[in-house]
Amino acid sequence: MMKAGGNTSKGLIACEEALQRLLDVRPVVPEHVRLDLSKLTASIVSLEAGFDRGYLKKSRKAHLPLLARIEACRAETNKSFSSSNAKTVERLKYKLALSEKELAMARAQCDRVLTQNLQLWERVRELELAGSQNKSLQVRQRT
């Protein structure tokens, strides 16, 4: 996949264009479609530009600014992902606390209703007992 001959500046320009395509989510290499930018590397940019994996090298001074941009893009993506995760965790903690409050309120309400039902049941039992005693008194009085 290596381009024959070629001027270093043309190769570097091709790599810069490849990086921009990757950042704009419009790669030409099928394997780079839906690429997670947190995994962006110099070799991926080299392949996207049409070169072999080792085209971009730290030993070539002209490549250093582009290599730094690639590293910065990856670091920014990781930072954004980490920040996004932290926000998600905070939001979930808030929702959990809210749910725990609602659960405590529901339990308290359930306990109140249960207490009222027990009191009502006891009152019904007392009335039934009083009613049956009253009937037995009425039957005894008639005979």
C-alpha atoms as an extended CHARMM CRD file, in Angstrom:
* protein
*
       143  EXT
         1         1  MET       CA              0.0000000000        0.0000000000        0.0000000000  PROA      1               0.0000000000
         2         2  MET       CA              3.0260000000        2.2450000000        0.0340000000  PROA      2               0.0000000000
         3         3  LYS       CA              2.9730000000        5.0850000000       -2.4900000000  PROA      3               0.0000000000
         4         4  ALA       CA              5.9190000000        4.9800000000       -4.8190000000  PROA      4               0.0000000000
         5         5  GLY       CA              8.4650000000        7.7660000000       -4.5750000000  PROA      5               0.0000000000
         6         6  GLY       CA              6.7820000000       10.9370000000       -3.4620000000  PROA      6               0.0000000000
         7         7  ASN       CA              7.7190000000       14.0770000000       -1.7170000000  PROA      7               0.0000000000
         8         8  THR       CA              7.6430000000       14.0760000000        2.0830000000  PROA      8               0.0000000000
         9         9  SER       CA              5.4880000000       17.1810000000        2.1340000000  PROA      9               0.0000000000
        10        10  LYS       CA              2.9580000000       15.5320000000       -0.2210000000  PROA      10              0.0000000000
        11        11  GLY       CA              2.8820000000       12.4930000000        2.0530000000  PROA      11              0.0000000000
        12        12  LEU       CA              2.4880000000       14.6850000000        5.0970000000  PROA      12              0.0000000000
        13        13  ILE       CA             -0.3230000000       16.6220000000        3.3990000000  PROA      13              0.0000000000
        14        14  ALA       CA             -2.0180000000       13.3180000000        2.5500000000  PROA      14              0.0000000000
        15        15  CYS       CA             -1.7430000000       12.2690000000        6.2090000000  PROA      15              0.0000000000
        16        16  GLU       CA             -3.1460000000       15.5940000000        7.4210000000  PROA      16              0.0000000000
        17        17  GLU       CA             -6.0840000000       15.1980000000        5.0250000000  PROA      17              0.0000000000
        18        18  ALA       CA             -6.5510000000       11.6200000000        6.2380000000  PROA      18              0.0000000000
        19        19  LEU       CA             -6.6310000000       12.8040000000        9.8600000000  PROA      19              0.0000000000
        20        20  GLN       CA             -9.2230000000       15.4220000000        8.9790000000  PROA      20              0.0000000000
        21        21  ARG       CA            -11.3690000000       12.8140000000        7.2050000000  PROA      21              0.0000000000
        22        22  LEU       CA            -11.1950000000       10.5990000000       10.2930000000  PROA      22              0.0000000000
        23        23  LEU       CA            -12.1630000000       13.5080000000       12.5540000000  PROA      23              0.0000000000
        24        24  ASP       CA            -14.9980000000       14.4710000000       10.1880000000  PROA      24              0.0000000000
        25        25  VAL       CA            -16.2120000000       10.8400000000       10.2320000000  PROA      25              0.0000000000
        26        26  ARG       CA            -15.8190000000       10.4030000000        6.4760000000  PROA      26              0.0000000000
        27        27  PRO       CA            -12.9590000000        7.9180000000        6.0580000000  PROA      27              0.0000000000
        28        28  VAL       CA            -12.1620000000        6.2290000000        2.7510000000  PROA      28              0.0000000000
        29        29  VAL       CA            -10.7750000000        3.0170000000        4.2670000000  PROA      29              0.0000000000
        30        30  PRO       CA            -13.7340000000        0.7400000000        5.1510000000  PROA      30              0.0000000000
        31        31  GLU       CA            -12.1150000000       -0.4970000000        8.3860000000  PROA      31              0.0000000000
        32        32  HSD       CA            -12.0600000000        3.0840000000        9.6720000000  PROA      32              0.0000000000
        33        33  VAL       CA            -15.8200000000        3.5970000000        9.3930000000  PROA      33              0.0000000000
        34        34  ARG       CA            -17.2190000000        4.1650000000       12.9000000000  PROA      34              0.0000000000
        35        35  LEU       CA            -13.6910000000        4.3330000000       14.3040000000  PROA      35              0.0000000000
        36        36  ASP       CA            -13.5900000000        5.0880000000       18.0210000000  PROA      36              0.0000000000
        37        37  LEU       CA            -11.3910000000        8.2040000000       18.1030000000  PROA      37              0.0000000000
        38        38  SER       CA            -10.0460000000        7.1840000000       21.4900000000  PROA      38              0.0000000000
        39        39  LYS       CA             -8.1840000000        4.4780000000       19.5370000000  PROA      39              0.0000000000
        40        40  LEU       CA             -6.7910000000        6.8590000000       16.8960000000  PROA      40              0.0000000000
        41        41  THR       CA             -3.1130000000        6.1850000000       16.1430000000  PROA      41              0.0000000000
        42        42  ALA       CA             -0.4550000000        7.3180000000       13.6920000000  PROA      42              0.0000000000
        43        43  SER       CA             -0.6600000000        3.9490000000       11.9280000000  PROA      43              0.0000000000
        44        44  ILE       CA             -4.4200000000        4.3840000000       11.3660000000  PROA      44              0.0000000000
        45        45  VAL       CA             -3.8260000000        7.8440000000        9.9100000000  PROA      45              0.0000000000
        46        46  SER       CA             -1.0340000000        6.4290000000        7.7040000000  PROA      46              0.0000000000
        47        47  LEU       CA             -3.3200000000        3.6820000000        6.3910000000  PROA      47              0.0000000000
        48        48  GLU       CA             -6.1270000000        6.1780000000        5.8070000000  PROA      48              0.0000000000
        49        49  ALA       CA             -3.6830000000        8.2930000000        3.7750000000  PROA      49              0.0000000000
        50        50  GLY       CA             -2.7700000000        5.2840000000        1.6420000000  PROA      50              0.0000000000
        51        51  PHE       CA              0.5820000000        4.4890000000        3.2010000000  PROA      51              0.0000000000
        52        52  ASP       CA              1.7430000000        1.5330000000        5.2670000000  PROA      52              0.0000000000
        53        53  ARG       CA              1.3510000000        1.5560000000        9.0560000000  PROA      53              0.0000000000
        54        54  GLY       CA              4.8450000000        2.8500000000        9.7200000000  PROA      54              0.0000000000
        55        55  TYR       CA              4.7920000000        5.8940000000        7.4510000000  PROA      55              0.0000000000
        56        56  LEU       CA              4.4690000000        8.4640000000       10.2410000000  PROA      56              0.0000000000
        57        57  LYS       CA              7.5250000000        8.3220000000       12.4950000000  PROA      57              0.0000000000
        58        58  LYS       CA              8.6680000000       10.2450000000       15.5410000000  PROA      58              0.0000000000
        59        59  SER       CA             12.1910000000       10.2540000000       14.1200000000  PROA      59              0.0000000000
        60        60  ARG       CA             11.0460000000       12.4990000000       11.2410000000  PROA      60              0.0000000000
        61        61  LYS       CA             10.8870000000       16.0600000000       12.5220000000  PROA      61              0.0000000000
        62        62  ALA       CA              8.3600000000       17.0830000000        9.8700000000  PROA      62              0.0000000000
        63        63  HSD       CA              5.9680000000       14.4400000000       11.2270000000  PROA      63              0.0000000000
        64        64  LEU       CA              6.1110000000       15.5630000000       14.8640000000  PROA      64              0.0000000000
        65        65  PRO       CA              3.3710000000       18.2530000000       14.6790000000  PROA      65              0.0000000000
        66        66  LEU       CA              0.9560000000       15.8130000000       13.0300000000  PROA      66              0.0000000000
        67        67  LEU       CA              1.8250000000       13.0890000000       15.5450000000  PROA      67              0.0000000000
        68        68  ALA       CA              1.1410000000       15.5970000000       18.3300000000  PROA      68              0.0000000000
        69        69  ARG       CA             -2.2630000000       16.4320000000       16.8000000000  PROA      69              0.0000000000
        70        70  ILE       CA             -3.1230000000       12.7330000000       16.5960000000  PROA      70              0.0000000000
        71        71  GLU       CA             -2.1760000000       12.2590000000       20.2550000000  PROA      71              0.0000000000
        72        72  ALA       CA             -4.1170000000       15.3990000000       21.2500000000  PROA      72              0.0000000000
        73        73  CYS       CA             -7.2390000000       14.1850000000       19.4170000000  PROA      73              0.0000000000
        74        74  ARG       CA             -7.0320000000       10.8130000000       21.1530000000  PROA      74              0.0000000000
        75        75  ALA       CA             -6.4200000000       12.4400000000       24.5490000000  PROA      75              0.0000000000
        76        76  GLU       CA             -9.3140000000       14.8920000000       24.0470000000  PROA      76              0.0000000000
        77        77  THR       CA            -11.6450000000       12.0410000000       23.1200000000  PROA      77              0.0000000000
        78        78  ASN       CA            -10.5820000000       10.0950000000       26.2080000000  PROA      78              0.0000000000
        79        79  LYS       CA            -10.9900000000       13.2040000000       28.3680000000  PROA      79              0.0000000000
        80        80  SER       CA            -14.4600000000       13.9030000000       26.9470000000  PROA      80              0.0000000000
        81        81  PHE       CA            -15.4040000000       10.2640000000       27.4610000000  PROA      81              0.0000000000
        82        82  SER       CA            -14.1250000000       10.3730000000       31.0450000000  PROA      82              0.0000000000
        83        83  SER       CA            -15.9370000000       13.6430000000       31.7210000000  PROA      83              0.0000000000
        84        84  SER       CA            -19.0910000000       12.2310000000       30.1790000000  PROA      84              0.0000000000
        85        85  ASN       CA            -18.7970000000        9.1520000000       32.3920000000  PROA      85              0.0000000000
        86        86  ALA       CA            -18.3590000000       11.3150000000       35.4910000000  PROA      86              0.0000000000
        87        87  LYS       CA            -21.4950000000       13.2930000000       34.6120000000  PROA      87              0.0000000000
        88        88  THR       CA            -23.3960000000       10.0640000000       33.9980000000  PROA      88              0.0000000000
        89        89  VAL       CA            -22.2840000000        8.6820000000       37.3650000000  PROA      89              0.0000000000
        90        90  GLU       CA            -23.3650000000       11.8850000000       39.1330000000  PROA      90              0.0000000000
        91        91  ARG       CA            -26.7450000000       11.8420000000       37.3730000000  PROA      91              0.0000000000
        92        92  LEU       CA            -27.2560000000        8.1880000000       38.3130000000  PROA      92              0.0000000000
        93        93  LYS       CA            -26.2940000000        8.8850000000       41.9430000000  PROA      93              0.0000000000
        94        94  TYR       CA            -28.8810000000       11.6880000000       42.0360000000  PROA      94              0.0000000000
        95        95  LYS       CA            -31.5490000000        9.4030000000       40.5470000000  PROA      95              0.0000000000
        96        96  LEU       CA            -30.6490000000        6.6850000000       43.0490000000  PROA      96              0.0000000000
        97        97  ALA       CA            -30.9920000000        9.0910000000       45.9840000000  PROA      97              0.0000000000
        98        98  LEU       CA            -34.3320000000       10.2750000000       44.6000000000  PROA      98              0.0000000000
        99        99  SER       CA            -35.5330000000        6.6850000000       44.1910000000  PROA      99              0.0000000000
       100       100  GLU       CA            -34.4350000000        5.8210000000       47.7360000000  PROA      100             0.0000000000
       101       101  LYS       CA            -36.4390000000        8.8080000000       49.0490000000  PROA      101             0.0000000000
       102       102  GLU       CA            -39.5010000000        7.7410000000       47.0780000000  PROA      102             0.0000000000
       103       103  LEU       CA            -39.1180000000        4.1820000000       48.3530000000  PROA      103             0.0000000000
       104       104  ALA       CA            -38.9130000000        5.3860000000       51.9690000000  PROA      104             0.0000000000
       105       105  MET       CA            -42.0430000000        7.5070000000       51.4660000000  PROA      105             0.0000000000
       106       106  ALA       CA            -43.8820000000        4.5820000000       49.8520000000  PROA      106             0.0000000000
       107       107  ARG       CA            -42.8920000000        2.2790000000       52.7340000000  PROA      107             0.0000000000
       108       108  ALA       CA            -44.1030000000        4.8320000000       55.2930000000  PROA      108             0.0000000000
       109       109  GLN       CA            -47.3990000000        5.2150000000       53.4480000000  PROA      109             0.0000000000
       110       110  CYS       CA            -47.7460000000        1.4310000000       53.2220000000  PROA      110             0.0000000000
       111       111  ASP       CA            -47.1370000000        1.1340000000       56.9800000000  PROA      111             0.0000000000
       112       112  ARG       CA            -49.8230000000        3.7900000000       57.6820000000  PROA      112             0.0000000000
       113       113  VAL       CA            -52.3550000000        2.0540000000       55.4520000000  PROA      113             0.0000000000
       114       114  LEU       CA            -51.5460000000       -1.3140000000       57.0070000000  PROA      114             0.0000000000
       115       115  THR       CA            -52.0050000000        0.1520000000       60.4910000000  PROA      115             0.0000000000
       116       116  GLN       CA            -55.3640000000        1.6720000000       59.4710000000  PROA      116             0.0000000000
       117       117  ASN       CA            -56.4730000000       -1.6410000000       57.9610000000  PROA      117             0.0000000000
       118       118  LEU       CA            -55.5570000000       -3.5090000000       61.1320000000  PROA      118             0.0000000000
       119       119  GLN       CA            -57.4740000000       -0.9690000000       63.2160000000  PROA      119             0.0000000000
       120       120  LEU       CA            -60.4850000000       -1.2900000000       60.9200000000  PROA      120             0.0000000000
       121       121  TRP       CA            -60.2940000000       -5.0760000000       61.0180000000  PROA      121             0.0000000000
       122       122  GLU       CA            -60.1440000000       -4.9970000000       64.8100000000  PROA      122             0.0000000000
       123       123  ARG       CA            -63.1420000000       -2.6210000000       64.9160000000  PROA      123             0.0000000000
       124       124  VAL       CA            -65.1460000000       -4.8800000000       62.5660000000  PROA      124             0.0000000000
       125       125  ARG       CA            -64.3040000000       -7.8630000000       64.7460000000  PROA      125             0.0000000000
       126       126  GLU       CA            -65.4490000000       -5.9730000000       67.8520000000  PROA      126             0.0000000000
       127       127  LEU       CA            -68.7080000000       -4.9960000000       66.1490000000  PROA      127             0.0000000000
       128       128  GLU       CA            -69.3090000000       -8.5410000000       64.9290000000  PROA      128             0.0000000000
       129       129  LEU       CA            -68.6590000000       -9.8630000000       68.4140000000  PROA      129             0.0000000000
       130       130  ALA       CA            -70.9470000000       -7.2340000000       69.8980000000  PROA      130             0.0000000000
       131       131  GLY       CA            -73.5710000000       -8.0330000000       67.2740000000  PROA      131             0.0000000000
       132       132  SER       CA            -73.4340000000      -11.7690000000       67.9590000000  PROA      132             0.0000000000
       133       133  GLN       CA            -73.6130000000      -11.1640000000       71.7300000000  PROA      133             0.0000000000
       134       134  ASN       CA            -76.5350000000       -8.8230000000       71.1600000000  PROA      134             0.0000000000
       135       135  LYS       CA            -78.3630000000      -11.4710000000       69.0970000000  PROA      135             0.0000000000
       136       136  SER       CA            -77.7690000000      -14.1110000000       71.7190000000  PROA      136             0.0000000000
       137       137  LEU       CA            -79.1560000000      -11.7340000000       74.3600000000  PROA      137             0.0000000000
       138       138  GLN       CA            -82.1900000000      -11.0770000000       72.1890000000  PROA      138             0.0000000000
       139       139  VAL       CA            -82.7430000000      -14.8080000000       71.6960000000  PROA      139             0.0000000000
       140       140  ARG       CA            -82.4220000000      -15.4620000000       75.4390000000  PROA      140             0.0000000000
       141       141  GLN       CA            -84.8020000000      -12.6480000000       76.2430000000  PROA      141             0.0000000000
       142       142  ARG       CA            -87.5130000000      -14.0250000000       73.9060000000  PROA      142             0.0000000000
       143       143  THR       CA            -87.4470000000      -17.4810000000       75.3250000000  PROA      143             0.0000000000
